[in-house]
Amino acid sequence: MQLIHFLSIFLFLAGCAPANLKELRSEGEEEMKKLTAVLKKMETIEDVQKGAKKLKNHFNRIGELLIETRRFPPPAELPDKAAAGDALFAELARVYEIPGARGLIEAAQSEAVHRLDRSKRGSK
């Protein structure tokens, strides 16, 4: 009975997974926009501390999406640079300037970075 329950959950989750690289890219852009919105609200180190869990969740989701892209062959041509990525970079740079924030942001990213490193080593 547990096997049937596990398989049904797996099939449900697999059905919800993006079917192609274009969908993954779209989902990644949306996640970057959400992360950017969270960062835009951060003005002080206290804001960063309070939002650390949200940041971690967004970084982990982006990491999951990046890992998923490895299931697909690389595209023949590189897609246009996403404006969402530029906005995210700008907000991260701004928040990094808050004294003490850099360490908190890097801590929030650490789990996602470790997952990416493990998945990269596992695919070789």
N, CA, C and O of each residue as an XYZ file, in Angstrom:
496
protein
N       0.823     -1.200      0.000
C       0.000      0.000      0.000
C       0.866      1.263      0.000
O       0.557      2.234     -0.691
N       1.959      1.241      0.786
C       2.836      2.400      0.810
C       3.473      2.636     -0.544
O       3.670      3.784     -0.942
N       3.801      1.571     -1.260
C       4.413      1.698     -2.581
C       3.461      2.399     -3.540
O       3.877      3.265     -4.309
N       2.196      2.033     -3.497
C       1.196      2.670     -4.362
C       1.077      4.152     -4.011
O       0.990      5.003     -4.897
N       1.075      4.450     -2.721
C       0.989      5.845     -2.284
C       2.204      6.625     -2.775
O       2.061      7.733     -3.293
N       3.397      6.057     -2.617
C       4.622      6.704     -3.070
C       4.599      6.922     -4.575
O       4.939      8.005     -5.050
N       4.198      5.897     -5.332
C       4.158      6.020     -6.791
C       3.161      7.075     -7.243
O       3.427      7.821     -8.186
N       2.011      7.141     -6.573
C       1.022      8.149     -6.974
C       1.547      9.561     -6.713
O       1.317     10.466     -7.515
N       2.253      9.754     -5.591
C       2.849     11.067     -5.318
C       3.916     11.377     -6.357
O       3.982     12.495     -6.866
N       4.750     10.392     -6.673
C       5.802     10.587     -7.668
C       5.205     10.960     -9.023
O       5.681     11.887     -9.679
N       4.173     10.246     -9.439
C       3.548     10.552    -10.734
C       2.920     11.945    -10.732
O       2.983     12.659    -11.732
N       2.319     12.326     -9.614
C       1.740     13.661     -9.522
C       2.829     14.726     -9.658
O       2.682     15.689    -10.411
N       3.923     14.535     -8.918
C       5.013     15.511     -8.984
C       5.662     15.530    -10.355
O       6.024     16.596    -10.851
N       5.815     14.374    -10.970
C       6.396     14.317    -12.308
C       5.485     15.017    -13.311
O       5.965     15.651    -14.250
N       4.193     14.906    -13.119
C       3.237     15.575    -13.999
C       3.288     17.087    -13.865
O       2.944     17.807    -14.802
N       3.717     17.573    -12.703
C       3.812     19.005    -12.470
C       5.152     19.580    -12.916
O       5.315     20.797    -13.010
N       6.089     18.713    -13.183
C       7.423     19.181    -13.554
C       7.406     19.787    -14.951
O       6.655     19.336    -15.815
N       8.229     20.806    -15.175
C       8.307     21.399    -16.512
C       8.716     20.346    -17.542
O       9.587     19.516    -17.279
N       8.089     20.384    -18.702
C       8.308     19.361    -19.719
C       9.491     19.673    -20.628
O      10.013     18.773    -21.285
N       9.917     20.914    -20.677
C      11.009     21.239    -21.585
C      11.839     22.401    -21.036
O      11.495     23.023    -20.031
N      12.918     22.661    -21.721
C      13.855     23.689    -21.286
C      13.216     25.078    -21.288
O      13.521     25.906    -20.429
N      12.347     25.327    -22.234
C      11.673     26.627    -22.312
C      10.803     26.867    -21.065
O      10.783     27.969    -20.517
N      10.095     25.832    -20.633
C       9.276     25.952    -19.431
C      10.142     26.166    -18.190
O       9.799     26.960    -17.314
N      11.259     25.456    -18.122
C      12.183     25.623    -17.002
C      12.717     27.051    -16.960
O      12.791     27.671    -15.899
N      13.082     27.553    -18.118
C      13.603     28.922    -18.192
C      12.539     29.920    -17.731
O      12.841     30.849    -16.982
N      11.323     29.732    -18.167
C      10.230     30.613    -17.770
C      10.011     30.552    -16.257
O       9.840     31.582    -15.605
N      10.019     29.349    -15.713
C       9.840     29.182    -14.275
C      11.005     29.816    -13.510
O      10.811     30.414    -12.452
N      12.210     29.679    -14.053
C      13.381     30.290    -13.433
C      13.292     31.806    -13.421
O      13.647     32.445    -12.430
N      12.823     32.379    -14.507
C      12.666     33.835    -14.572
C      11.642     34.316    -13.547
O      11.836     35.348    -12.905
N      10.557     33.568    -13.399
C       9.548     33.943    -12.404
C      10.124     33.875    -10.998
O       9.856     34.742    -10.166
N      10.910     32.850    -10.737
C      11.527     32.712     -9.412
C      12.521     33.848     -9.153
O      12.609     34.355     -8.035
N      13.263     34.244    -10.182
C      14.193     35.366    -10.034
C      13.428     36.655     -9.738
O      13.879     37.474     -8.937
N      12.280     36.838    -10.376
C      11.466     38.036    -10.118
C      10.962     38.046     -8.679
O      10.942     39.093     -8.031
N      10.554     36.880     -8.182
C      10.089     36.786     -6.798
C      11.222     37.102     -5.827
O      11.029     37.831     -4.854
N      12.398     36.552     -6.094
C      13.557     36.813     -5.241
C      13.924     38.293     -5.281
O      14.250     38.878     -4.247
N      13.876     38.890     -6.441
C      14.177     40.321     -6.588
C      13.198     41.153     -5.764
O      13.592     42.125     -5.118
N      11.920     40.769     -5.789
C      10.905     41.498     -5.024
C      11.198     41.424     -3.521
O      11.024     42.412     -2.806
N      11.636     40.271     -3.047
C      11.985     40.124     -1.632
C      13.185     41.016     -1.303
O      13.187     41.713     -0.289
N      14.188     40.989     -2.154
C      15.393     41.789     -1.921
C      15.097     43.291     -1.935
O      15.698     44.049     -1.173
N      14.177     43.720     -2.795
C      13.844     45.154     -2.897
C      13.301     45.709     -1.589
O      13.428     46.902     -1.314
N      12.702     44.850     -0.790
C      12.130     45.291      0.487
C      13.186     45.399      1.586
O      12.900     45.901      2.672
N      14.389     44.935      1.313
C      15.432     44.899      2.332
C      16.264     46.178      2.300
O      16.923     46.497      1.310
N      16.210     46.895      3.414
C      16.947     48.153      3.532
C      17.972     48.110      4.661
O      18.949     48.858      4.641
N      17.755     47.240      5.644
C      18.634     47.168      6.811
C      19.067     45.729      7.048
O      18.510     44.795      6.470
N      20.062     45.566      7.900
C      20.521     44.220      8.252
C      19.403     43.443      8.945
O      19.317     42.223      8.803
N      18.551     44.138      9.690
C      17.421     43.477     10.347
C      16.443     42.923      9.310
O      15.890     41.839      9.494
N      16.231     43.664      8.227
C      15.365     43.183      7.144
C      15.937     41.901      6.535
O      15.206     40.955      6.243
N      17.244     41.891      6.354
C      17.902     40.712      5.773
C      17.784     39.527      6.728
O      17.524     38.405      6.294
N      17.973     39.768      8.018
C      17.851     38.696      9.003
C      16.435     38.132      9.025
O      16.246     36.916      9.065
N      15.448     39.015      9.001
C      14.048     38.575      9.030
C      13.670     37.805      7.760
O      12.863     36.877      7.810
N      14.255     38.193      6.630
C      13.901     37.576      5.353
C      14.801     36.424      4.943
O      14.664     35.897      3.839
N      15.721     36.026      5.814
C      16.706     34.987      5.454
C      16.049     33.676      5.021
O      16.518     33.025      4.087
N      14.973     33.291      5.692
C      14.311     32.021      5.335
C      13.688     32.109      3.935
O      13.778     31.163      3.153
N      13.060     33.244      3.627
C      12.483     33.428      2.288
C      13.578     33.402      1.226
O      13.427     32.791      0.168
N      14.686     34.082      1.533
C      15.807     34.090      0.591
C      16.297     32.670      0.343
O      16.512     32.266     -0.800
N      16.468     31.928      1.410
C      16.946     30.548      1.296
C      16.006     29.724      0.424
O      16.457     28.967     -0.435
N      14.707     29.869      0.642
C      13.726     29.120     -0.158
C      13.833     29.463     -1.637
O      13.786     28.572     -2.486
N      13.976     30.742     -1.950
C      14.094     31.158     -3.352
C      15.399     30.657     -3.973
O      15.404     30.170     -5.104
N      16.501     30.776     -3.237
C      17.774     30.282     -3.754
C      17.713     28.772     -3.992
O      18.219     28.275     -4.997
N      17.088     28.048     -3.058
C      16.974     26.600     -3.224
C      16.124     26.246     -4.445
O      16.447     25.311     -5.178
N      15.058     26.979     -4.658
C      14.197     26.704     -5.818
C      14.943     26.988     -7.124
O      14.843     26.217     -8.079
N      15.676     28.071     -7.162
C      16.459     28.384     -8.364
C      17.500     27.294     -8.590
O      17.737     26.879     -9.725
N      18.119     26.834     -7.507
C      19.079     25.743     -7.618
C      18.448     24.470     -8.169
O      19.038     23.796     -9.013
N      17.253     24.141     -7.693
C      16.532     22.959     -8.193
C      16.268     23.085     -9.693
O      16.437     22.127    -10.446
N      15.857     24.268    -10.109
C      15.576     24.486    -11.526
C      16.846     24.339    -12.364
O      16.820     23.767    -13.453
N      17.951     24.861    -11.845
C      19.219     24.717    -12.568
C      19.617     23.247    -12.691
O      20.088     22.811    -13.742
N      19.430     22.503    -11.634
C      19.745     21.066    -11.673
C      18.858     20.362    -12.690
O      19.323     19.498    -13.433
N      17.586     20.729    -12.724
C      16.661     20.125    -13.693
C      17.071     20.389    -15.134
O      16.853     19.548    -16.007
N      17.663     21.549    -15.388
C      18.046     21.871    -16.770
C      19.097     20.905    -17.298
O      19.244     20.751    -18.511
N      19.819     20.265    -16.414
C      20.861     19.322    -16.839
C      20.289     18.069    -17.482
O      21.022     17.300    -18.103
N      18.992     17.857    -17.338
C      18.344     16.708    -17.997
C      18.218     16.920    -19.500
O      18.004     15.968    -20.250
N      18.348     18.151    -19.934
C      18.133     18.497    -21.330
C      19.458     18.787    -22.027
O      20.402     19.259    -21.394
N      19.533     18.507    -23.323
C      20.757     18.874    -24.046
C      20.865     20.395    -24.127
O      19.851     21.092    -24.120
N      22.090     20.909    -24.204
C      22.236     22.363    -24.301
C      21.567     22.887    -25.574
O      21.580     22.213    -26.604
N      20.987     24.076    -25.506
C      20.325     24.622    -26.699
C      21.356     24.924    -27.793
O      22.523     25.200    -27.513
N      20.894     24.865    -29.036
C      21.771     25.126    -30.182
C      22.304     26.556    -30.136
O      23.461     26.806    -30.475
N      21.462     27.482    -29.718
C      21.898     28.872    -29.579
C      21.507     29.367    -28.198
O      20.495     28.949    -27.635
N      22.313     30.249    -27.670
C      22.034     30.778    -26.341
C      20.836     31.715    -26.394
O      20.719     32.538    -27.302
N      19.942     31.583    -25.405
C      18.789     32.486    -25.374
C      19.230     33.900    -24.994
O      20.309     34.108    -24.440
N      18.368     34.859    -25.309
C      18.662     36.243    -24.926
C      18.789     36.335    -23.412
O      18.142     35.601    -22.665
N      19.636     37.252    -22.990
C      19.839     37.478    -21.569
C      18.528     37.975    -20.960
O      17.873     38.859    -21.514
N      18.155     37.407    -19.828
C      16.887     37.758    -19.191
C      17.016     39.049    -18.392
O      17.976     39.238    -17.646
N      16.047     39.924    -18.556
C      16.009     41.171    -17.780
C      15.848     40.849    -16.297
O      16.335     41.590    -15.444
N      15.163     39.741    -15.986
C      14.972     39.341    -14.592
C      16.315     39.071    -13.934
O      16.494     39.376    -12.754
N      17.255     38.511    -14.666
C      18.592     38.249    -14.131
C      19.344     39.529    -13.836
O      20.038     39.628    -12.824
N      19.210     40.508    -14.713
C      19.866     41.804    -14.498
C      19.303     42.499    -13.265
O      20.051     43.063    -12.466
N      17.985     42.457    -13.113
C      17.345     43.099    -11.961
C      17.764     42.399    -10.666
O      18.018     43.052     -9.654
N      17.833     41.082    -10.706
C      18.258     40.325     -9.525
C      19.698     40.675     -9.163
O      20.008     40.901     -7.993
N      20.570     40.720    -10.155
C      21.971     41.067     -9.909
C      22.079     42.445     -9.259
O      22.837     42.631     -8.307
N      21.323     43.402     -9.773
C      21.369     44.765     -9.237
C      20.902     44.805     -7.786
O      21.502     45.494     -6.961
N      19.850     44.081     -7.473
C      19.344     44.066     -6.093
C      20.316     43.359     -5.154
O      20.530     43.809     -4.028
N      20.905     42.254     -5.613
C      21.894     41.573     -4.776
C      23.076     42.493     -4.489
O      23.556     42.558     -3.357
N      23.540     43.197     -5.504
C      24.658     44.130     -5.324
C      24.296     45.213     -4.315
O      25.115     45.586     -3.476
N      23.075     45.715     -4.400
C      22.623     46.759     -3.477
C      22.569     46.226     -2.044
O      23.054     46.876     -1.118
N      21.978     45.043     -1.865
C      21.834     44.476     -0.524
C      23.197     44.091      0.050
O      23.415     44.202      1.257
N      24.117     43.638     -0.808
C      25.474     43.317     -0.344
C      26.147     44.524      0.296
O      27.025     44.358      1.143
N      25.757     45.726     -0.087
C      26.357     46.945      0.457
C      25.899     47.227      1.889
O      26.520     48.034      2.582
N      24.830     46.582      2.339
C      24.366     46.748      3.715
C      25.378     46.044      4.621
O      25.632     44.853      4.439
N      25.955     46.746      5.584
C      26.950     46.115      6.459
C      26.410     44.831      7.109
O      25.366     44.846      7.761
N      27.135     43.732      6.921
C      26.763     42.441      7.496
C      25.837     41.597      6.641
O      25.637     40.417      6.930
N      25.271     42.174      5.602
C      24.287     41.450      4.790
C      24.921     40.378      3.904
O      24.320     39.330      3.669
N      26.109     40.634      3.422
C      26.769     39.699      2.508
C      26.843     38.299      3.125
O      26.507     37.318      2.461
N      27.275     38.195      4.371
C      27.384     36.905      5.043
C      26.042     36.209      5.182
O      25.952     34.991      5.029
N      25.001     36.974      5.470
C      23.660     36.393      5.602
C      23.147     35.883      4.261
O      22.535     34.817      4.190
N      23.394     36.636      3.209
C      22.961     36.222      1.870
C      23.716     34.954      1.465
O      23.121     34.005      0.954
N      25.016     34.947      1.696
C      25.809     33.779      1.336
C      25.381     32.555      2.137
O      25.394     31.442      1.612
N      25.005     32.741      3.392
C      24.499     31.629      4.203
C      23.174     31.113      3.623
O      22.931     29.907      3.592
N      22.327     32.037      3.168
C      21.044     31.637      2.574
C      21.250     30.884      1.262
O      20.431     30.042      0.892
N      22.340     31.185      0.558
C      22.643     30.532     -0.716
C      23.349     29.194     -0.544
O      23.349     28.373     -1.461
N      23.947     28.967      0.610
C      24.880     27.844      0.769
C      24.270     26.478      0.455
O      24.915     25.662     -0.203
N      23.059     26.212      0.904
C      22.445     24.910      0.636
C      22.260     24.692     -0.867
O      22.548     23.611     -1.380
N      21.785     25.706     -1.558
C      21.583     25.597     -3.003
C      22.913     25.385     -3.720
O      23.000     24.587     -4.653
N      23.937     26.094     -3.286
C      25.259     25.956     -3.906
C      25.796     24.536     -3.694
O      26.354     23.936     -4.613
N      25.624     24.006     -2.485
C      26.091     22.641     -2.208
C      25.346     21.621     -3.063
O      25.951     20.678     -3.573
N      24.051     21.803     -3.219
C      23.271     20.893     -4.073
C      23.758     20.952     -5.519
O      23.907     19.921     -6.176
N      24.002     22.159     -6.004
C      24.497     22.309     -7.366
C      25.853     21.627     -7.533
O      26.092     20.944     -8.529
N      26.734     21.813     -6.557
C      28.052     21.173     -6.619
C      27.925     19.652     -6.608
O      28.587     18.962     -7.383
N      27.073     19.136     -5.726
C      26.885     17.666     -5.663
C      26.322     17.127     -6.956
O      26.754     16.083     -7.444
N      25.347     17.843     -7.518
C      24.731     17.338     -8.748
C      25.712     17.406     -9.920
O      25.686     16.561    -10.814
N      26.563     18.410     -9.901
C      27.560     18.542    -10.964
C      28.570     17.395    -10.880
O      28.936     16.798    -11.892
N      29.009     17.103     -9.663
C      29.966     15.996     -9.474
C      29.320     14.662     -9.815
O      29.982     13.764    -10.335
N      28.029     14.527     -9.525
C      27.316     13.290     -9.811
C      27.069     13.064    -11.287
O      26.879     11.925    -11.713
N      27.068     14.133    -12.082
C      26.789     13.994    -13.524
C      28.040     13.729    -14.344
O      27.955     13.493    -15.549
N      29.200     13.766    -13.702
C      30.457     13.544    -14.459
C      30.734     12.079    -14.618
O      31.739     11.703    -15.222
